[in-house]
Amino acid sequence: MTDQSNADSGSFLFVLVVSVIATLGGFLFGYDSGVINGTVEGLQTAFNSKDVGTGFSVSSMLLGSAIGALAAGTLSDRFGRKRMLFVAAILFIISAWGSGIASDSGQFIMYRLIGGMAVGAASVMAPAYISEIAPAHIRGRLASIQQVAIIVGLTVAFISNYFLAKISGSALAELWGGFETWRWMFWMELIPATIFLIALFFIPESPRFEVANDKKDSALKTLSKVIGAERAADKITEIAHSLVADHKPRLADAMDKGRIFRPIVWVGIGLAVFQQLVGINIVFYYGAVLWQAVGFAEDQALLINILSGSLSIAAVLITLSMIDKIGRKPFLVLGSFGMFVTLGLVAIAFGTGSLENGTLQLSDQMALLALISANAYVFFFNLSWGPVMWVMLGEMFPNQFRGSGLAVAGFAQWIANFCISWSFLPLLGGIGLAATYGIYAAFAFISIFFVLWFVKETKGKELEEMQG
């Protein structure tokens, strides 16, 4: 192929590289979410906190995530997607260091809030950036890399936690420099966070943001690399026509006087909230606690987390390879049904157990059923709602309020995440594991009808075709 034909068709390698760099924010999103998994016991001992206090320490990151998602989504319309990713990278570094040096619960919560702001910003900016730079025919696959990165981040955190605890003996034991192992679990995040910050210097700004801010020459240069020089000029004209002529994108564009938000924003909120109401992050945040509650030792529980992470990666890779052929809605419906069935089986297995000395005891058959069903549930989630929700949020809103739509939906997603995560330990002690998982199964069932009735397919559509 000649150099000229490459220029005309665009460079897939260029788009892939900048997308992967953007999804390093997703990796840190996953790592920061998963690292807490192996530190819960250390936090309880170090800060002398009870279940609800620990639940808030774990969930404090999620409040920061809600703030970060809302702020980054709206500020990105003024300062750009790339600059918000820079802010996220800096906040990740501050949080990783601070969470490890915290001497009391108050300091820890403060640094986790900062980390949460980074996670929230990365969670909405990476999908927005990728959707705005990727060609329509491969947008779903490239946006799905975000979920691959999240799961890889989670898995790396699980592996790091496991081996650090293995080296020292437990999360509470001293490791290097006289510091407890759980502190080093947080400090390990400094490595990928620094790499992310440096890599961001080598990616361009979103061309759609640049057109909206009268930087068409820069946008033309980037789009020429993405879709080829011949099509780039026409695409800039299409983008310009999709924007309101008399003002730049703003939060008010996503509003609807009679219904607060435009209908499409409500659909985005629904997608974001249902993704959390099925309880997925309970497995990620409290996986070690959960499996120890049904009789597994600490090292066995951490190994199960690694297995769950590996299955998650396999599921997302399947979606990545097929989402631009099959579409978004079929994956969502399949995932909802699969999660309903598997969560129901987990609830049934837990319902057969008995409490002995505060620990749930299961028969060998029911423990195996719980283990298999829980991992099947994780597989179905990461085949569907895990990657597809972020793909859709990144592409379903019109250019005029994509940042604002993502901000509102991302805020709702993290608030729902906080409520589910904070409530788990109290629910565990109150109504038990079986009833708690039954609640998550019910939400999975309801989500089937939400998708069928309200969600519109976006496969293969240009972002300029999206209607509000």
Summary of the structure (lengths in Angstrom):
residues: 468
radius of gyration: 22.0
end to end distance: 40.7
largest distance: 73.1
contacts: 1833
relative contact order: 0.15
helix: 81%
strand: 3%
